Amino acid sequence: MSASYPDYPPDFEVWNHLESGLQSAYDELNVLDTKMRELTIHIGKQLVENSGVILLSQDKAGWAEHGNSLLEHDTWIRHAADCVVAQEGISRSTQALDRYRRLQPVVRESQLPPHIIDYIKEASHSYLFGFDVACIALCRATLEQVLREVLIRKGTYTEPQLRRERPTAGTLLANAKREALLSTAYGAAKRVVERGDTVLHRGLYERLTLPVLAADSINDLVQASIELLRAGAST
């Protein structure tokens, strides 16, 4: 086996292979006559879409009542619904590598606490697969965890006090600034909180701006977390 890459690229992108497999799955429905095939795919789409909404209007009560039964007992409808789910999954996955390149990993001298890493992973994965609103909210939640931890180390709060007073992320950030735990990354931390507050309490950003804001939230979160944890370790 050659120790170097050949002078030509792979024949197809990964997504071509997945798309062709998905098309083969859809093609299995061709054994049905045209009207039955269209109806089966329509039912599959409706089941998936309505499951995503969770709270249905009265005119869609039948989907809530019979949806699980259809998926359990009708293999063709289940197959069609699986195709719909797979199509959305592939659609989201095709963007993940380009989204990954928008993130800016940062090297620090010591490891972040495991629970903070878990939070950042959840936020990053939400972003990679196109769940931008969830990503922005998780970035705020992660920063809040970091702020709470560092302010406890500093002696600004105790755990019982935090449980009793339940300060907002904005209040925690203001206290961190007052305690000189943030300087160059204060603006980044403030943006994380403000974006999170917007999607949680005021409304969603326009769809076209969400991917950029989500990536910015992760990058800002990393900067702010590193400065906070460094300051917390020195207290």
Sequence and secondary structure as in RCSB ss.txt:
>XXXX:A:sequence
MSASYPDYPPDFEVWNHLESGLQSAYDELNVLDTKMRELTIHIGKQLVENSGVILLSQDKAGWAEHGNSLLEHDT
WIRHAADCVVAQEGISRSTQALDRYRRLQPVVRESQLPPHIIDYIKEASHSYLFGFDVACIALCRATLEQVLREV
LIRKGTYTEPQLRRERPTAGTLLANAKREALLSTAYGAAKRVVERGDTVLHRGLYERLTLPVLAADSINDLVQAS
IELLRAGAST
>XXXX:A:secstr
  SS  SS  SS HHHHHHHHHHHHHHGGGGS HHHHHHHHHHHHHHHHHHHH S  GGGHHHHHHHHHHHHH H
HHHHHHHHHHHHHHHHHHTTHHHHHTT      SS   HHHHHHHHHHHHHHHTT HHHHHHHHHHHHHHHHHHH
HHHHTS  HHHHHHH   HHHHHHHHHHTT  STTHHHHHHHHHHHHIIIII    TTTHHHHHHHHHHHHHHHH
HHHHHHHHT 
